[in-house]
Amino acid sequence: TGTGKTTWCENLFTLKDSLFSKPPEKIYLFYTSPQNIYDEMKAKNTISDMFQCTSEYPTLEDLKELVQDYKDRNGCLLLFDDTITSLLKDFENLFISVNGH
């Protein structure tokens, strides 16, 4: 939407070691439309990996599998850039079941 959310997230991730008492071990980006800033974040290791969601979106099980190894460590952070409306049906379940309350 051009409001600067992605740039704000990039700044947050760049400063994660200073801002978080336990910085996330991994940062994963889910997006629908490619943007140059995503490649820049990946090249600078600001994000760990990125997944383009065009016709197929990750399921709740996919997301659980992605984050499970980090649950008892520093955790990981998932960024859904302009993809959240496609994930809404499982979004509440993601926080309830993966977070462990």
Secondary structure, DSSP 8 states (H G I E B T S, - for coil): --SSHHHHHHHHHHTHHHH-SS--SEEEEEESS--HHHHHHHHTTSSSEEEE-SS----HHHHHHHHGGGTTTT-EEEEEES-HHHHHHHHHHIIIIIHT-
